[in-house]
Amino acid sequence: MVIKYTPHFLHKLEDLFAESDYMLRYEKGNFKSGYCVLKDTKMVLVNAYYPLEGKVNCLVDILRNIELSQDKFTDKSRKLLADLLAQDQSEAGNQLSIGRQGVVIEREMA
């Protein structure tokens, strides 16, 4: 799945959070990685100053790193999440990847 940097795709990602137990908020702040996940209160804070591309990247990164209960998800939302997670698995075999804060992380090829 190709990640699209459009307002429509951003709304799809926001809908995933709306259907989950997590509350998504755009706040002003100085988050080093652009976002903050409070797992105890199930709240996701994304830097409000980020441009569209930054917000999409943050939400995709968060969705790949937290576990969501899919009980309330629509079929379209389940498919979108599965596509995002499948893309993450296919990228895991890459030798080099960029970490969350722009650090190059070496990975062994299987």
VOGU-3710 file (C-alpha; in Angstrom, 3 decimals, decimal comma):
1> mvikytphfl> 0,000/0,000/0,000  1,287/3,422/-0,922  0,958/6,066/1,758  -0,769/9,105/0,315  -0,097/12,573/1,650  -3,565/13,964/1,085  -6,171/15,376/3,481  -8,472/12,470/2,541  -5,888/9,868/3,607  -5,242/11,808/6,821
11> hkledlfaes> -8,981/11,628/7,582  -8,916/7,862/7,013  -6,114/7,532/9,561  -7,976/9,772/12,002  -11,057/7,577/11,555  -9,020/4,558/12,665  -8,315/6,312/15,951  -11,946/7,443/16,255  -13,092/3,832/15,954  -10,496/2,603/18,452
21> dymlryekgn> -10,135/3,145/22,183  -7,446/5,795/21,636  -8,247/9,500/21,557  -6,327/11,515/18,965  -5,526/15,157/19,678  -3,471/17,747/17,838  -1,691/19,901/20,402  0,980/22,546/20,459  4,178/21,253/21,943  7,778/20,360/21,446
31> fksgycvlkd> 7,663/16,609/20,941  11,052/15,311/19,782  9,503/12,634/17,609  6,470/14,725/16,652  4,059/12,850/18,865  3,455/11,402/22,298  1,472/8,260/23,162  0,006/8,028/26,645  -0,851/4,339/26,857  -2,445/4,425/30,316
41> tkmvlvnayy> -5,038/6,996/29,269  -5,085/5,793/25,638  -4,374/9,224/24,250  -2,262/10,134/21,224  -0,903/13,673/20,949  0,470/14,876/17,610  2,254/18,175/17,097  -0,314/20,622/15,705  2,401/22,572/13,903  3,331/19,621/11,698
51> plegkvnclv> 2,457/19,903/8,014  0,164/17,338/6,383  3,035/14,996/5,490  4,368/15,040/9,049  0,958/14,281/10,548  0,399/11,360/8,171  3,855/9,943/8,938  3,283/10,268/12,690  -0,110/8,555/12,577  1,193/5,704/10,424
61> dilrnielsq> 4,148/5,230/12,778  1,856/5,205/15,811  -0,565/2,724/14,222  2,334/0,369/13,549  3,555/0,544/17,159  0,391/0,251/19,247  -2,143/-2,528/19,487  -5,690/-1,539/18,641  -8,841/-3,431/19,474  -10,587/-3,911/16,147
71> dkftdksrkl> -13,990/-4,784/17,610  -15,595/-1,500/16,560  -13,764/-1,178/13,228  -15,617/-1,135/9,939  -14,449/-3,518/7,219  -12,732/-0,662/5,374  -10,858/0,352/8,520  -9,747/-3,233/9,166  -8,449/-3,489/5,598  -6,592/-0,159/5,859
81> ladllaqdqs> -4,936/-1,181/9,122  -4,036/-4,613/7,740  -2,485/-2,985/4,654  -0,427/-0,606/6,798  0,795/-3,425/9,028  1,558/-5,663/6,036  3,645/-2,892/4,492  5,567/-2,606/7,756  6,315/-6,356/7,686  7,555/-6,209/4,095
91> eagnqlsigr> 9,859/-3,299/4,941  11,296/-5,183/7,943  13,543/-7,194/5,640  15,383/-4,102/4,432  19,012/-3,892/5,427  18,853/-0,221/6,427  15,891/1,783/7,588  15,320/5,191/9,082  14,325/5,188/12,718  11,651/7,369/14,273
101> qgvvierema> 14,030/10,259/14,931  15,992/10,013/11,709  18,653/7,628/12,993  19,883/4,937/10,625  19,369/1,512/12,122  21,135/-1,491/10,630  19,102/-4,668/10,362  20,172/-8,140/9,484  18,660/-9,638/6,380  16,899/-12,934/6,940
//
